[in-house]
Amino acid sequence: MRHGPAICLYSVLLAWPLLPARPASAQFMSGSFTDPAIGERYFIEAGAGLWAPSADIVISSEGINIPGSEIDFRRDLGLADKRFGELRATLRPSRKQKLRFQYIPIKYEQETVVTRDLIFNGQRYRAGLPVNSLLDWAAYRFAYEYDAFYRSRGFIGFVIDLKYTDVRAELANPVIALEFARAAAPIPSIGGIGRYYVLPNVSVTAEITGIKIPDSISEDYRAHYVDVDLYGTVNFTNHIGAQLGYRSFDVGYKIEEDTGSFVVKGLYFGLVARY
């Protein structure tokens, strides 16, 4: 079944409080919150996951002084939801400091017969003709985290990161050769993170980072990026754990006459390993 791993993990989280009690000496490595919780003793953490988001993507690209149409990739081009892999790595030089990396390759390819004329890069794609389209989004993240408030049952900290976003959109049909628009830039952002251990080996984490360039700075350039991540973790040992979470990317930009809006959000499941 499609959501089998997620359902299994959710069932474990719900059933855990109903399990028969065991002696304190046998629970969760003494079951004490006086020491770091299970999963908090590590120098390096690596993770891999599978994300199944829904996507709402709209772009517009002018060419040769011809304004572009607002092209909805789902409604106009037949975009269908897909699953994407994810890689993460964390280096933890001290208890309160972390250096983090994340990479998510997001790629949609589709073919459809368009039902209205679309103008992209100055070219008109006529209704009634097939159009091949591609959206290729490489989302990189490099972050520094400092957990200012750190206790045995959790922490609260701030995050400074650099999100390198490389998005390429392509359209082609039997009449017009391939046209593409690309936007690539490092985007600095700031935010916060909090984690709470409901049990010595079960935690809930919430993180949000983002940035917005307001309209008042420039009429020709605007942008925003909001990244939300909510997830639960079950740590089977200090070295191995499983995660179930919800992630949302909300990215928008206006560069002169070109615009883009990318909202990708949904559930993910992953595994983590620590050393």
C-alpha positions in Angstrom: 0.0 0.0 0.0 1.2 3.5 -0.7 1.3 4.8 2.8 2.3 1.5 4.5 5.5 2.8 6.3 3.7 6.0 7.5 0.8 4.0 8.9 3.1 1.6 10.7 5.0 4.4 12.3 1.9 6.2 13.3 0.5 3.0 14.9 3.7 2.6 16.9 3.4 6.2 18.2 -0.2 5.7 19.2 0.3 2.2 20.8 3.4 3.0 22.7 1.7 4.3 25.9 -0.5 1.1 26.0 2.5 -1.3 26.2 2.9 -3.1 29.5 5.1 -1.3 32.0 8.6 -2.6 32.5 11.1 -2.0 35.3 12.7 1.4 35.1 16.1 -0.2 34.7 15.0 -1.8 31.5 13.2 1.1 29.9 14.9 3.2 27.2 18.4 2.8 28.7 17.2 3.6 32.2 14.3 5.7 31.1 15.9 8.8 32.6 15.6 12.3 31.3 18.7 13.4 33.4 20.9 12.2 30.5 20.6 13.2 26.9 17.6 11.6 25.3 18.0 8.6 23.0 19.0 10.0 19.6 20.8 13.0 21.0 24.2 11.4 21.5 26.0 11.8 18.1 28.6 13.7 16.1 27.3 12.9 12.6 23.8 12.2 11.5 22.7 11.1 8.0 19.2 10.6 6.7 17.3 9.6 3.6 13.6 9.9 3.0 10.7 9.7 0.5 8.5 12.8 0.1 5.0 12.6 -1.5 3.9 16.2 -1.9 1.2 17.9 -3.9 2.3 20.8 -6.1 0.8 24.1 -7.1 3.2 25.7 -9.7 2.5 28.8 -11.8 5.1 30.6 -14.0 5.3 33.4 -16.5 8.2 34.2 -18.8 8.3 37.1 -21.3 10.4 37.1 -24.5 11.2 39.7 -27.1 9.1 42.2 -25.1 6.0 39.9 -25.4 4.4 39.3 -21.9 4.1 35.7 -21.0 1.0 33.9 -20.0 0.5 32.7 -16.4 1.0 29.0 -17.0 -0.4 26.6 -14.4 1.6 23.4 -14.6 -1.3 21.3 -13.2 -4.3 22.8 -15.0 -2.6 23.8 -18.3 0.2 21.2 -18.7 -1.2 18.1 -16.9 1.3 18.0 -13.9 0.7 14.9 -11.7 1.9 14.5 -8.2 5.1 12.4 -7.7 7.3 11.1 -5.0 10.8 12.5 -4.5 13.9 11.3 -2.6 15.7 13.4 0.0 19.2 13.3 1.5 20.2 15.0 4.7 23.5 15.2 6.7 24.3 16.9 10.0 27.7 17.6 11.6 27.5 18.3 15.3 30.8 19.7 16.6 29.3 20.5 20.0 26.1 19.8 21.9 24.4 23.1 20.9 25.8 23.6 17.4 25.0 21.9 14.1 26.1 22.2 10.5 23.4 20.8 8.2 23.0 19.9 4.6 19.8 18.9 2.6 19.2 18.0 -1.0 15.8 17.4 -2.6 15.6 16.9 -6.4 12.1 17.8 -7.6 11.3 17.0 -11.2 8.0 16.9 -13.1 7.7 15.8 -16.8 4.5 15.6 -18.7 2.8 15.7 -22.1 -0.7 17.1 -22.8 -2.8 18.7 -25.4 -3.2 22.3 -24.3 -6.8 23.7 -24.2 -5.8 27.4 -24.6 -3.1 29.5 -26.2 0.0 29.8 -24.0 2.8 32.4 -24.5 6.1 31.4 -23.1 9.4 33.2 -23.9 7.7 35.1 -26.6 6.4 32.0 -28.4 2.8 31.1 -28.8 1.8 27.5 -28.1 -1.6 27.0 -29.9 -4.5 25.3 -28.3 -5.2 21.8 -29.6 -1.5 20.9 -30.1 0.5 18.6 -27.8 3.1 20.2 -25.5 5.9 18.5 -23.7 6.9 20.2 -20.5 9.5 19.8 -17.8 10.0 21.4 -14.4 13.4 20.6 -12.8 14.0 22.0 -9.4 17.1 21.2 -7.5 16.7 22.4 -3.9 19.9 22.6 -1.8 20.1 23.8 1.8 23.2 24.7 3.9 22.3 25.6 7.5 23.9 26.5 10.8 21.8 25.7 13.9 22.5 26.9 17.4 20.3 25.5 20.2 20.3 28.3 22.7 18.1 26.5 25.2 19.0 22.9 25.6 17.7 20.4 28.2 17.3 16.6 28.5 13.7 16.8 27.2 14.4 19.0 24.2 15.7 22.3 22.9 14.9 25.6 21.3 17.3 27.2 18.8 17.7 29.5 15.8 18.7 28.6 12.3 20.6 30.6 9.7 20.7 29.0 6.3 21.4 29.4 2.6 18.9 27.8 0.3 20.4 27.4 -3.2 17.4 27.0 -5.6 17.9 26.1 -9.3 14.6 25.9 -11.2 14.4 25.2 -15.0 11.1 25.1 -16.9 10.9 23.8 -20.5 8.1 23.8 -23.1 8.2 22.2 -26.6 5.7 21.2 -29.3 5.8 19.9 -32.9 5.9 23.4 -34.2 8.2 25.3 -31.8 11.6 24.2 -30.8 12.4 23.8 -27.1 12.1 27.0 -25.0 13.2 27.3 -21.4 13.4 29.7 -18.5 15.8 29.3 -15.6 16.1 30.9 -12.2 19.0 30.0 -10.0 20.2 31.9 -6.9 21.4 31.4 -3.3 18.6 32.6 -0.9 19.6 33.5 2.7 17.0 32.9 5.3 16.6 32.7 9.1 14.2 31.0 11.5 13.7 28.8 14.5 13.6 25.2 15.6 12.2 23.4 18.6 12.2 19.8 19.8 10.4 18.0 22.6 10.8 14.4 23.8 7.4 13.1 24.8 9.3 9.8 25.8 13.1 9.3 26.1 13.2 7.9 22.6 10.2 9.7 20.9 10.4 13.3 19.9 8.4 16.0 18.1 10.2 18.7 16.1 9.0 21.9 14.5 11.1 24.1 12.3 10.4 27.2 10.1 12.8 29.3 8.1 12.2 32.0 5.5 12.8 35.4 4.0 10.8 38.0 2.1 12.0 40.8 -0.1 9.3 43.4 0.3 7.7 45.4 -2.6 9.0 48.6 -1.1 12.6 47.7 -2.0 12.0 47.4 -5.8 9.1 47.4 -8.2 10.9 45.0 -10.5 12.3 42.5 -8.0 10.3 40.6 -5.3 10.8 37.3 -3.7 9.8 35.1 -0.7 10.8 31.6 0.5 9.1 29.9 3.5 10.2 26.4 4.5 8.1 24.6 7.2 9.1 21.1 8.6 7.1 19.3 11.3 8.0 15.7 12.1 8.1 13.0 14.8 11.0 10.7 15.4 11.1 7.2 17.0 14.7 6.3 18.0 15.1 2.6 18.2 18.7 3.1 19.5 21.1 6.0 19.7 22.2 5.2 16.2 19.0 4.4 14.3 15.6 6.1 14.1 12.6 6.6 11.8 10.7 9.8 11.0 7.3 10.7 9.8 6.7 14.4 8.9 5.0 17.1 6.9 7.1 19.5 4.8 6.0 22.7 2.9 8.0 24.8 0.4 6.5 28.1 -0.6 8.6 30.0 -3.1 7.7 33.1 -5.1 9.6 35.6 -7.2 9.1 38.5 -9.7 12.1 39.5 -11.8 11.1 42.3 -14.1 8.3 40.7 -16.2 9.0 37.1 -15.2 7.1 35.6 -12.3 7.0 32.2 -10.5 5.0 30.7 -7.7 5.9 27.2 -6.3 4.0 25.6 -3.4 5.0 22.0 -2.7 3.8 20.3 0.4 3.0 16.9 1.8 4.0 14.0 4.0 7.3 12.3 4.1 8.9 9.2 5.7 12.6 8.7 6.4 15.3 6.9 8.3 18.2 8.4 10.2 21.6 6.9 11.2 24.0 8.5 13.7 27.5 8.1 14.8 
